[in-house]
């Protein structure tokens, strides 16, 4: 917030305060306010420590001390920055190669990653945009943050549906499924945002996308007000989480009953990893947010901010770095690229030496190469036929995984 003065205030003492009407008689208060800059003509103030994940669920953080608010802000900023990096790696890792990109599961991962990427970016720069921009800037960042988080929630539901079809129904032939997922994940949030803009909620002169402190008559955050937050953010999130939790139970039932023998320690660890992978993918960590409503404890807000701000990092590790097919493709491509470069350099050096090549030896080499190619082709054909007979589940599970080991390849 920028205040313009008529007198020279550069050498004067300035303090950011507001008239607090919550007391019986009213009084000036500097709670939650900070002096940012002071010049001859302007004084710039801002509300402190608004950039934290808990604000998305419960913007009222007045019960926290200055140190606690600082901790929440640091966790959110660091976590979101790491997630942004991780999501960029995930998008690049899954999108570069057509062999990986054409798989429906990976395309759904990319859709979720893109939505979360923009959500984190606009969250970091948007919640306090009123401090450096006008009301219009505040409206813009509030709307786009709302939209991209709703897109991320819808993609989480698509992830759950995809898991249900692959692991529970065990059917992987759905025409234009990714197109259906995309239309649902982009248009459903758009409809909710448009309705939220059109419908005016009473009690705030700024509308639904700016949170106002009525007692101080000032903007506190560029985010949904109470009624809009409940109906246009928390309600869709609750419905999606309920559906995803049902799918999570079904998928866990398939994973834990796939082994007929008693599981050993390695299998239990694999199942635990699968549970973490599925819960991260379908956003079950957002359930913690409902426990952060109202006068929630500082510990709950810490857990909620930490887990959800790092969701992008977990997705990057579980579905890009730890995926065997993705890393194998990248390693093979990098190795072939460096080998080809070294071979070109070696060939250039040999050609410059002027050493002649005997014709007879060259012809023998060509004959041997053709013979070797025919033999290799026969062996490859034999191995391919053997794999085709063994991997009858290859149309359902990636990497030709069989049902009793499906929990290892989520």
C-alpha positions as CSV (number, residue, x, y, z in Angstrom):
1,X,0.0,0.0,0.0
2,X,1.4,3.4,-1.1
3,X,0.4,6.6,0.8
4,X,1.2,10.0,-0.8
5,X,2.1,12.9,1.4
6,X,2.2,16.7,0.8
7,X,5.1,17.4,3.2
8,X,8.7,16.3,3.1
9,X,8.7,13.0,5.1
10,X,12.1,11.7,4.2
11,X,13.7,12.7,7.4
12,X,10.6,12.3,9.5
13,X,9.6,9.2,11.6
14,X,7.0,7.1,9.9
15,X,5.1,4.1,11.2
16,X,2.5,1.9,9.4
17,X,-0.7,1.6,11.5
18,X,-4.5,1.2,11.0
19,X,-7.5,2.0,13.1
20,X,-8.4,-1.3,14.8
21,X,-12.2,-1.5,15.5
22,X,-12.0,-4.8,17.2
23,X,-11.4,-3.1,20.5
24,X,-14.2,-1.6,22.5
25,X,-13.2,2.0,21.8
26,X,-11.0,1.6,18.7
27,X,-7.3,2.2,18.7
28,X,-4.3,2.5,16.3
29,X,-2.5,-0.7,15.7
30,X,0.6,-1.8,13.7
31,X,-0.2,-5.5,14.0
32,X,0.6,-7.2,10.7
33,X,1.9,-4.0,9.1
34,X,5.5,-3.2,8.0
35,X,7.2,-0.1,6.6
36,X,8.8,-0.9,3.3
37,X,10.0,2.4,1.9
38,X,9.9,6.1,2.6
39,X,10.6,9.0,0.2
40,X,9.9,12.7,0.1
41,X,6.4,12.1,-1.4
42,X,5.4,8.5,-0.6
43,X,5.3,6.0,2.3
44,X,5.0,2.3,1.3
45,X,3.5,-0.2,3.8
46,X,2.7,-3.9,3.5
47,X,1.0,-6.6,5.4
48,X,3.6,-9.1,6.7
49,X,4.0,-12.8,6.0
50,X,1.0,-13.5,3.7
51,X,2.9,-15.8,1.4
52,X,2.2,-19.2,2.9
53,X,0.2,-22.2,1.8
54,X,-2.2,-22.1,4.7
55,X,-3.7,-18.9,3.4
56,X,-5.3,-20.9,0.6
57,X,-7.5,-22.7,3.2
58,X,-7.6,-20.3,6.1
59,X,-6.4,-16.7,5.5
60,X,-6.9,-15.8,9.2
61,X,-3.4,-16.3,10.7
62,X,-3.8,-13.7,13.4
63,X,-3.2,-16.3,16.1
64,X,0.4,-16.8,15.0
65,X,3.4,-14.9,16.2
66,X,5.8,-13.0,14.0
67,X,8.3,-15.9,14.2
68,X,5.7,-18.5,13.4
69,X,4.5,-16.5,10.4
70,X,8.1,-16.1,9.2
71,X,8.6,-19.9,9.4
72,X,5.4,-20.5,7.4
73,X,6.5,-18.0,4.8
74,X,10.0,-19.6,4.5
75,X,8.6,-23.1,4.1
76,X,6.2,-22.0,1.4
77,X,8.7,-20.0,-0.6
78,X,11.4,-22.7,-0.5
79,X,9.0,-25.5,-1.1
80,X,7.3,-23.8,-4.0
81,X,10.6,-22.9,-5.6
82,X,11.9,-26.5,-5.4
83,X,8.6,-27.7,-6.8
84,X,8.8,-25.3,-9.7
85,X,12.2,-26.7,-10.6
86,X,11.0,-30.3,-10.1
87,X,7.9,-29.8,-12.3
88,X,10.0,-28.2,-15.0
89,X,12.2,-31.3,-15.0
90,X,9.2,-33.5,-15.1
91,X,7.6,-31.7,-18.0
92,X,10.8,-31.8,-20.0
93,X,11.6,-35.4,-19.1
94,X,8.2,-36.7,-20.2
95,X,7.6,-34.4,-23.2
96,X,10.9,-34.7,-25.2
97,X,10.6,-38.2,-26.5
98,X,7.6,-39.4,-28.5
99,X,7.9,-42.9,-27.1
100,X,7.3,-41.6,-23.6
101,X,5.0,-38.8,-24.5
102,X,2.5,-40.9,-26.3
103,X,1.7,-43.0,-23.2
104,X,-1.6,-41.8,-21.7
105,X,-0.3,-42.0,-18.1
106,X,2.6,-39.8,-18.9
107,X,0.5,-37.3,-20.7
108,X,-1.8,-37.0,-17.7
109,X,1.3,-36.5,-15.5
110,X,2.3,-33.6,-17.8
111,X,-1.2,-32.0,-17.5
112,X,-1.0,-32.1,-13.7
113,X,2.6,-30.8,-13.7
114,X,1.7,-27.8,-15.9
115,X,-1.2,-26.9,-13.7
116,X,0.8,-27.2,-10.5
117,X,3.7,-25.2,-12.0
118,X,1.5,-22.2,-12.8
119,X,-0.3,-22.6,-9.4
120,X,3.0,-22.3,-7.5
121,X,4.2,-19.4,-9.6
122,X,1.1,-17.3,-9.2
123,X,0.9,-18.2,-5.5
124,X,4.3,-16.8,-4.9
125,X,3.9,-13.6,-6.8
126,X,0.1,-13.0,-6.4
127,X,-1.0,-13.2,-2.8
128,X,0.7,-9.9,-1.9
129,X,0.4,-8.2,-5.3
130,X,-1.7,-5.5,-3.7
131,X,1.4,-4.2,-2.0
132,X,3.1,-3.3,-5.4
133,X,0.1,-3.0,-7.7
134,X,-3.4,-1.7,-7.7
135,X,-6.7,-3.4,-7.2
136,X,-6.8,-4.6,-10.8
137,X,-3.5,-6.4,-10.3
138,X,-4.8,-8.0,-7.1
139,X,-7.9,-9.2,-9.0
140,X,-5.8,-10.7,-11.8
141,X,-3.5,-12.7,-9.6
142,X,-6.4,-13.9,-7.4
143,X,-8.4,-15.1,-10.4
144,X,-5.5,-16.9,-12.2
145,X,-4.3,-18.5,-8.9
146,X,-7.8,-19.8,-8.3
147,X,-8.1,-21.1,-11.8
148,X,-4.9,-23.0,-11.9
149,X,-5.3,-24.6,-8.5
150,X,-8.8,-25.8,-9.7
151,X,-7.1,-27.2,-12.9
152,X,-4.6,-29.1,-10.7
153,X,-7.4,-30.6,-8.6
154,X,-9.3,-31.7,-11.7
155,X,-6.1,-33.3,-13.1
156,X,-5.7,-35.1,-9.8
157,X,-9.2,-36.5,-10.3
158,X,-8.1,-37.6,-13.9
159,X,-5.1,-39.3,-12.4
160,X,-7.4,-41.2,-10.0
161,X,-9.7,-42.2,-12.9
162,X,-6.7,-43.3,-15.0
163,X,-5.4,-45.5,-12.1
164,X,-8.9,-47.0,-11.6
165,X,-9.1,-47.9,-15.3
166,X,-5.7,-49.4,-15.4
167,X,-5.4,-51.3,-12.1
168,X,-9.0,-52.0,-11.0
169,X,-11.0,-52.3,-14.2
170,X,-7.9,-53.5,-16.0
171,X,-8.9,-52.0,-19.3
172,X,-6.6,-49.7,-21.2
173,X,-8.3,-49.0,-24.5
174,X,-10.3,-45.8,-24.3
175,X,-10.6,-43.6,-27.4
176,X,-9.6,-40.0,-27.0
177,X,-9.3,-40.4,-23.2
178,X,-6.6,-37.7,-22.9
179,X,-8.8,-35.3,-24.9
180,X,-11.7,-35.9,-22.5
181,X,-9.3,-35.4,-19.5
182,X,-8.1,-32.1,-20.9
183,X,-11.5,-30.7,-21.7
184,X,-12.7,-31.6,-18.2
185,X,-9.6,-30.2,-16.5
186,X,-9.7,-26.9,-18.4
187,X,-13.4,-26.1,-18.8
188,X,-14.7,-27.1,-15.4
189,X,-12.4,-24.7,-13.5
190,X,-13.2,-22.0,-16.0
191,X,-16.9,-22.4,-15.4
192,X,-16.4,-22.2,-11.6
193,X,-14.2,-19.1,-12.0
194,X,-16.7,-17.3,-14.3
195,X,-19.6,-18.1,-11.9
196,X,-17.5,-16.8,-9.0
197,X,-16.8,-13.5,-10.8
198,X,-20.5,-13.0,-11.8
199,X,-22.0,-13.8,-8.5
200,X,-21.5,-11.0,-6.0
201,X,-21.2,-12.0,-2.3
202,X,-22.3,-9.4,0.2
203,X,-20.1,-8.0,2.9
204,X,-17.1,-6.8,0.8
205,X,-16.9,-3.7,-1.4
206,X,-14.1,-5.3,-3.4
207,X,-16.0,-8.4,-4.4
208,X,-15.1,-12.1,-4.1
209,X,-11.5,-12.1,-5.2
210,X,-10.0,-9.7,-2.6
211,X,-9.9,-10.4,1.2
212,X,-10.6,-7.2,3.1
213,X,-10.1,-6.5,6.8
214,X,-13.4,-4.8,7.6
215,X,-12.2,-3.5,11.0
216,X,-9.1,-1.8,9.4
217,X,-10.8,-1.0,6.0
218,X,-7.7,-2.4,4.2
219,X,-6.9,-5.3,1.7
220,X,-5.2,-8.1,3.5
221,X,-4.7,-10.7,0.6
222,X,-5.4,-11.2,-3.1
223,X,-7.5,-14.3,-2.6
224,X,-11.1,-15.5,-2.3
225,X,-13.1,-14.1,0.5
226,X,-14.9,-16.4,3.0
227,X,-18.0,-17.3,1.1
228,X,-16.4,-17.6,-2.3
229,X,-13.6,-19.7,-0.8
230,X,-16.0,-22.1,0.8
231,X,-18.2,-22.6,-2.3
232,X,-15.8,-22.1,-5.2
233,X,-12.6,-23.6,-3.8
234,X,-13.1,-25.9,-0.7
235,X,-16.3,-27.5,-2.0
236,X,-14.8,-28.7,-5.3
237,X,-11.7,-29.8,-3.5
238,X,-13.7,-31.8,-1.0
239,X,-15.7,-33.5,-3.7
240,X,-12.6,-34.4,-5.7
241,X,-10.8,-35.7,-2.5
242,X,-13.7,-37.9,-1.6
243,X,-13.7,-39.5,-5.1
244,X,-9.9,-39.8,-5.0
245,X,-9.9,-41.4,-1.6
246,X,-12.4,-44.1,-2.8
247,X,-10.1,-44.8,-5.8
248,X,-7.1,-44.9,-3.4
249,X,-8.8,-47.6,-1.3
250,X,-9.6,-49.7,-4.5
251,X,-6.0,-49.4,-5.8
252,X,-4.5,-50.3,-2.5
253,X,-6.7,-53.3,-2.3
254,X,-5.5,-54.5,-5.7
255,X,-1.8,-53.9,-4.8
256,X,-2.1,-55.6,-1.4
257,X,-4.0,-58.6,-2.7
258,X,-1.8,-59.2,-5.8
259,X,0.7,-61.4,-3.9
260,X,-0.5,-64.9,-3.0
261,X,2.5,-65.5,-0.8
262,X,3.3,-63.7,2.4
263,X,5.1,-60.5,1.5
264,X,8.7,-60.0,2.6
265,X,10.4,-56.7,3.7
266,X,11.2,-55.7,0.1
267,X,7.7,-56.2,-1.0
268,X,6.3,-54.2,2.0
269,X,8.7,-51.3,1.1
270,X,7.5,-51.5,-2.5
271,X,3.9,-51.3,-1.4
272,X,4.6,-48.4,0.9
273,X,6.3,-46.6,-2.0
274,X,3.2,-47.3,-4.1
275,X,0.9,-45.9,-1.4
276,X,3.0,-42.7,-1.2
277,X,3.1,-42.5,-5.0
278,X,-0.6,-42.8,-5.5
279,X,-1.5,-40.5,-2.6
280,X,0.9,-37.8,-4.0
281,X,-0.5,-38.1,-7.5
282,X,-4.2,-37.8,-6.5
283,X,-3.5,-35.0,-3.9
284,X,-4.6,-36.8,-0.7
285,X,-2.2,-34.5,1.2
286,X,-4.8,-31.7,0.7
287,X,-7.0,-33.4,3.3
288,X,-4.7,-31.9,6.0
289,X,-6.0,-28.5,4.9
290,X,-9.4,-29.1,6.3
291,X,-7.8,-29.6,9.7
292,X,-6.2,-26.2,9.3
293,X,-9.5,-24.3,9.2
294,X,-10.3,-21.9,12.0
295,X,-8.0,-21.6,15.0
296,X,-5.8,-24.5,13.9
297,X,-2.5,-25.3,15.6
298,X,0.8,-24.1,14.3
299,X,2.0,-27.7,13.8
300,X,-0.9,-28.5,11.5
301,X,-0.3,-25.5,9.4
302,X,3.4,-26.4,9.2
303,X,2.6,-29.9,8.0
304,X,0.1,-28.7,5.5
305,X,2.4,-26.0,4.0
306,X,5.4,-28.4,3.9
307,X,3.7,-31.4,2.3
308,X,1.7,-29.5,-0.3
309,X,4.4,-27.0,-1.3
310,X,6.7,-30.0,-2.0
311,X,4.2,-31.9,-4.0
312,X,6.0,-31.0,-7.2
313,X,9.2,-32.3,-5.9
314,X,7.6,-35.7,-5.0
315,X,6.0,-35.9,-8.5
316,X,9.4,-35.2,-10.1
317,X,11.1,-37.9,-8.2
318,X,8.4,-40.6,-8.3
319,X,7.3,-40.2,-11.9
320,X,10.4,-38.9,-13.7
321,X,13.7,-39.6,-11.9
322,X,12.6,-43.0,-10.4
323,X,10.8,-44.2,-13.5
324,X,13.0,-46.8,-15.2
325,X,11.6,-46.3,-18.7
326,X,12.1,-42.5,-18.6
327,X,15.6,-42.6,-17.2
328,X,16.7,-45.4,-19.5
329,X,15.5,-43.5,-22.6
330,X,17.4,-40.4,-21.4
331,X,20.6,-42.3,-20.6
332,X,20.5,-44.2,-23.9
333,X,20.0,-40.9,-25.9
334,X,22.7,-39.1,-24.0
335,X,25.1,-42.0,-24.4
336,X,24.4,-42.3,-28.2
337,X,24.8,-38.6,-28.6
338,X,28.2,-38.5,-26.9
339,X,29.3,-41.7,-28.7
340,X,28.3,-40.2,-32.1
341,X,30.2,-37.0,-31.4
342,X,33.3,-38.9,-30.4
343,X,33.0,-41.1,-33.5
344,X,32.7,-38.1,-35.7
345,X,35.8,-36.6,-34.2
346,X,37.7,-39.8,-34.6
347,X,36.6,-40.2,-38.3
348,X,37.7,-36.7,-39.0
349,X,41.1,-37.3,-37.6
350,X,41.4,-40.6,-39.6
351,X,40.4,-39.0,-42.9
352,X,42.9,-36.2,-42.4
353,X,45.8,-38.7,-41.9
354,X,45.4,-39.8,-45.6
355,X,45.8,-43.5,-44.8
356,X,44.4,-45.6,-47.8
357,X,41.8,-48.4,-47.3
358,X,42.4,-51.7,-49.2
359,X,39.5,-52.5,-51.4
360,X,39.5,-56.2,-50.6
361,X,39.4,-55.6,-46.8
362,X,36.6,-53.1,-47.2
363,X,34.6,-55.6,-49.2
364,X,35.2,-58.4,-46.7
365,X,34.1,-56.0,-44.0
366,X,30.9,-55.2,-45.8
367,X,30.2,-58.9,-46.3
368,X,30.8,-59.6,-42.7
369,X,28.6,-56.7,-41.7
370,X,25.7,-58.0,-43.8
371,X,26.1,-61.5,-42.4
372,X,26.1,-60.2,-38.8
373,X,23.1,-58.0,-39.5
374,X,21.1,-61.1,-40.8
375,X,22.1,-63.1,-37.7
376,X,21.2,-60.2,-35.4
377,X,17.8,-59.8,-37.1
378,X,17.0,-63.5,-36.6
379,X,18.0,-63.4,-32.9
380,X,16.0,-60.2,-32.4
381,X,12.9,-61.7,-34.1
382,X,13.2,-64.8,-31.9
383,X,13.4,-62.7,-28.7
384,X,10.6,-60.5,-29.8
385,X,8.3,-63.5,-30.4
386,X,9.2,-65.0,-27.0
387,X,8.4,-61.7,-25.3
388,X,5.1,-61.4,-27.2
389,X,4.0,-64.8,-25.8
390,X,5.1,-64.1,-22.3
391,X,3.9,-60.6,-21.8
392,X,0.1,-61.0,-22.1
393,X,-0.4,-58.1,-19.8
394,X,1.6,-55.6,-21.8
395,X,-1.5,-53.8,-23.1
396,X,-2.6,-53.1,-19.5
397,X,0.5,-52.5,-17.4
398,X,3.5,-50.4,-18.6
399,X,6.8,-52.2,-19.2
400,X,4.9,-55.6,-19.5
401,X,4.4,-55.9,-15.8
402,X,2.4,-58.8,-14.5
403,X,-0.4,-58.4,-11.9
404,X,1.6,-59.9,-9.0
405,X,4.2,-57.2,-9.4
406,X,2.1,-54.3,-10.4
407,X,2.7,-52.3,-7.2
408,X,6.4,-52.0,-8.2
409,X,5.5,-50.0,-11.4
410,X,3.0,-47.3,-10.4
